[in-house]
Amino acid sequence: MPRPRTTRSRTSGSRRSRLRRLPAAAACGALAVTAAVGFAGPAAASGSGGGFTLDITSASGLNPTAETVTLPLLQGTHNGQKIYYVVTDDSDRADAARRGVNWAPKLAHALGTAAVQNATAPGGVVEFPGIVDFSPTRVVTPGPAGNEFAGGTYAPGSVGDGAYSPLITTGGGIVIEAAQVADDSGVHDSVVSLDKVNHTATLKTFFGFWNGHRTIYLHLDSSSPVVAAAEGSNLAPNLDAAPGLGSNDVNTSARSAIIPIVNGPVGATNPARQGLNSALRGEGDPLNINQDIPGQGNGRYSPVWDVHAAVWTQAAIDAGQRVRLTSGSDLTGAFSHGLVVSVNPGGVPNPSLGGFPAAGFISNCPIVAVD
């Protein structure tokens, strides 16, 4: 089982859980949902092997079996308070190479919006205008069987203030992804350990797919309270100001799509297992689909993920047509044949995904590695 309701001690960083038995099976309320993009929990058996190549070369350790990665821990300030953060992506190619992080040029399109904090760096130490409160109690209570996600109850465990966004600039037209992971109020829910002496942070990761390949990615921030709670990330509503809703245009959009499947096949040993309902049953990660990855040279990748959540229709399920999807083309094919629908049918259609509509919110999840 996943940890449906979690209370965290802010002084020790420990977690205490109270498990809740799921009710008997109920029909899935397929369209009346707001989608999430990941859940803490054991990895699926099919996604726990090695063979991954690091994209964030500054990482000092990747453990696919434990689903963790160790990154450099950086220290900044906010009104005299110490802020700890990690850098994973950079809009400038040379600066990204220097830092050993992902090159994500689309981030520069968010300059001048609320999605980017205008920070300063006196003496090389970043002064953040915004800050995260890590003190709330994170709540993830699944709904009844068959409707685990849509029927659940959620409250995020960390909440950014009115100025916070993980995207910052200190000038020069460069935007970096600098998610906050700790301060005096506590630590991020994905943090496994912080070493403030040796300046490292070990964080939990999720498995996903891109064009049939497995991906490993972080879960750091979301503009949706439901998503922030479900995946254990910071609530950062300012991310919704990033341009490009329903668009993957390299010239205008700051976003790239993430595709969670709400009601995919279930069963911990089922080789086709996938989905948010499955993850909330404790069967493993939801195995979402990434539209783009770093390192392709096309400039399309961004960690600012435009959520496009999909639901299998009851007709497709009854006809035995529900399978695991592992690419954007898999989604567009299923959508064009009427097998899946969007959780937000009235949302902005994404031309790069065959017109599949965007759900209308963001998840900030930098890719760490691809097999």
N, C-alpha and C positions, 0 to 999 in steps of 0.2 A: 504493500500500500504506500502511496505517497504520504507526505506529512500534511494532512488536510488543514489543521489549525496549528500555527506555530507561534510560540512566544519566545523572544530572544532576550537574554540577559545582556544589557548594554555594557556592563563592566567587564564581563568575561568573554563575551562573544559566543557563548554556548547557546544551544537551541534545545528547547523542551517541547515535546509534541503530545497532543491528545488526539488519538485516532477515533474516527467516527465510522460506524458501520453504514455502508450504503444500503438504501432501501431496495426492495425487489425491483425487477426490470420495469422500465417505463419507456414510452415512446419518445424518440428524440424530437424536440422542438426545433427542427432543422434551421428555419430561417430566423427565428427570434433569438439571435445570439450576437455577442460581440466577441470577436476572436482574439485569442492569445497566441503567442509565438513560442512558448516553451515552458517547461515545468522542471523543477528539480526532481531528481529521482534516478533510479538505476538505468544504465544504458541498455539499449536493446542488444541482444546477443549478436545480431548481425552487424552492429556498429561498434564493437569493442576491440577490434583488431588494430594492428599497427599499419605501417606503410604510408603515413602522412608526411607531407612536406610543409614545413613552417613557412607561412607568409610573413608573419611578424618576426623578423630575424633577431630583434632585441630580446625575445623570449629566451629565458635560460633553461626552461624545462617544459616539455609537453608530455602528459601521461594520458593517452587515449583510454586506457582501461579504467583509471580513476576519474576520467573526465575533468582534468585540471590542467592549467597552464600557469607558469610563473613568469611574471613581467617585472620590468623595473618599476619601483615605487618612487614617485616624485612628490616633493613637498612644496606647497604654495601657502598663501595666506588669504584670509578674509577678515578685514577689520581687526587684525591682530591675532586672530585664531589660526592655528595650523590646519591646513587642508592637505589631505593625501589623495593623489590621483594617479591614473595611468594614461599613457598616450599610446594610441593604437593606429591612428590614421592621420594623413596629412595631405592637404590639397596641392602642395608643391613637391614636384618629383625629387629635386635635389635635397630638399629638407627632409623628405620622407626617407631617402636613402641614408642620410646622415643619422637620423634617429633610429633606423632599423624598423620602420613601421610601414603599413600599407599606404601606397599612393592612391589617393581618392580625389581626383581633380574636381569632381562634381560638387564637393563641399564648398568650393569657392562661390557657387551660385547662391548660397545662403547668406553671404555677406550683406549687411544692411537690414537684416530681418531679426526678429526676436529669437530666432533659432541659434544665433551666434552671440556669445557674450563678448563684449569689448573689454578685454582685460589689459592690464599693464604688467610690465616685468622689470621693476626697478632692481638693479643688481642681479638680474637673471632669475629672480624669484617671482613667480606669477602671483599677482594680486587679483583674485576672482571677485567680480561684482556680486555673483550669486553663490548660494551655499545650499547644501542638502541637510535636512533633518533626518538622522538615522534612528531616532528614538521610537517611532510608532511600532505597534505590534502588527506584524504581517499575518493576515488571515487568508487561508485558502481552504474553503470547505466545499468539496465536490457536491454536485447535485445527484439525483437518483440514477441508478444504473441505466445506461442508454441515453442519459441526458446529463452526464457528469459536468460538462463544461457550461452549457447554457443555463443549467439550474443551480449553479454554484453561488457561493458568497465569497467576496474578495475585498481585501483592504491592503494597500501597499505598505511595506515596511520601511520605506524611505521616501521622503517627499522634498523635492526641490522648491526653493522659494520663488518669488515672482521674477527674479532675474536669472535663475539657473537654467543653463543648458549645457550638455556635455561638449558642445562645439564652442571653441573660443578663437579669438584672434588677438594678437598683440601688434597688428599692423603689417604693412608690406603686402597686403592682399592675400595672406596665407591664413587658412583655417585649419586647426588641428582638432582632433577628437581627444578630449581630455576629461574623461568621466571621473567624477569624485567617488572615492571608495571608502573614505573614513574622515572623521573629524572628532571634535570633543563630544558629540552626541552619540557616537557609536560607529558601526561598520556596515558596509554594503552586505546584503543578504547572500551574494555569491562569493564572498571572501571566505577562503579556507584558512589562510594565515597571512599576517603582515609581519615583515621583518624590518623594523624601522632602523635597525643598526646597519644591516647590509642592503637596505633599500630594495626589497623585493616584495611582491604581492602574489600570492597563489590564489587563483580564482577558479570557480567551477565553470564548465563549458557544456554545450549541447552538441549533439550530432545532427546533421542535416544532409541535404542532397543538392547537387548541382550537375545537371546533364548526366545523371547516372553515377556520378562520383560522390563519395562521402565528403562532407565538410565538417569542420569543428569551428564553433563560433562562441563568442562571449554573449552574455545577456546583461546589459549595463543600465539602460534607460528605456522608458516608454512614455508616450504622451497620454496613454490610456490608463486610468486607475486599475482596471481589470487586468490588463496585460502586465503592468508593473507588479501587481500582487502575484499573479500566476507564475511569472517567470523569475520573481525575486530581483527586481531591478528598481532603479530610482524613478519616481514619477517626475516627468519633465514635460509639462504641457507645451512649453515654448517650441518644442520640436515640430509641432504642427505648422509652424510658420515657414518651415523649409519649403521652397518652391518645388513644384513638380508632382502634385497629386495626380495619380493615374498616368504618370509619364516617366519614360526612361530616356528622354532626350538628353544627349551628352552636352548640348549647347545651352540648355535652360534649366534642367532638373537637377536638384541636389539629392535625389532619391534613386533607389533601386528596389525592386519588389522582393518581398518574402511571402511565401505561400504556405500558410498552415492549412491542414485538412482537419476539419472539426470532427467528423464521424467516420474516420477510416476504419479498416479492419482491426479487430481487437484480438487479444490473446497473446500472452507473454511469449509463447513458443511459436506463434504464427509467423511464418517467414514474410507474410504480406502486411504485418502489423504496422499501423501508422495512425497518428491523429491525436487531437487534444483530449478526447474522451478516454482513449487508451492510456495516455500519459497520466491522467487523473486517477486511473485505476491502479497506478503503480507499476505499469508494464514496461516503462522505459520512456525515453525522450519522444516528443511528438514527431520527430523526423520531418521537419519542414523543408520546403524547397527554396533555395536561393536562386534568384534570377541571374546574378552575376557574381564573379569572384575576383579578387585582386590578381595582378600579374599577367593579365591578358593583353595589355598594351592598347586596349580600345577605349580606356577612360570611362567605362560604363559602371564600374563598381562604386558603390557607396555603402557605408555602414548605416546610413539613415534609411531604414527599410520601410517602404510603403506597404503596409499590410494588405494582402489580397487573400482573404480567408474563404475557403471553399467547403461546400457541404454536398455530400453524395445524396442524390434524390432517392426517395423510397422506391421508385420504380427501378432504378439501377441496382439497388440493394436486393430487391426481390428477384431480379433477373440474374443475380450472381455476377454482375459486372463490376463490382467494387474491387479495386486492386490497389497496390501501393503505387503512388506516383513519385517519380524521382527527377523530373525536369519541368521547365516551363512549357515545353512542347507537349509533355504528357497532359498538363493542365489544359492547355488550349484545345487539344484533341478531345478530351473528355467534355469540356465546356461546349464545343461546337456540336457535339452529338447529344447534348442535353442530359448528360450523365451527372454533371455537377453544376451547382449554382453558387452565386456569391452570397455571403451573409448580408450584403448590402446591395440588392439588385438595382437600386436607384443611384448607386454611386457613380463616380467618374469612370467611364470605360478606359482601359489601358490598351492603346493600339499595339504595344509590344507584346501583349498577352492575349491577342485575338479579341480584344474588346471586353475582357473579363474586368468587372468593376472593382475599384479600390474600396477597401472597407472604411477608410477615412481617418486613420491614425497611424502613428509611427512606433517602431521599435528600433532602438539603437543597439545593434548587435554585430560588432566587428568580426570578420572572419579571421581565424587564427591559422588554419591549416586545411589542406585539401589532399585527398589521396590520389 
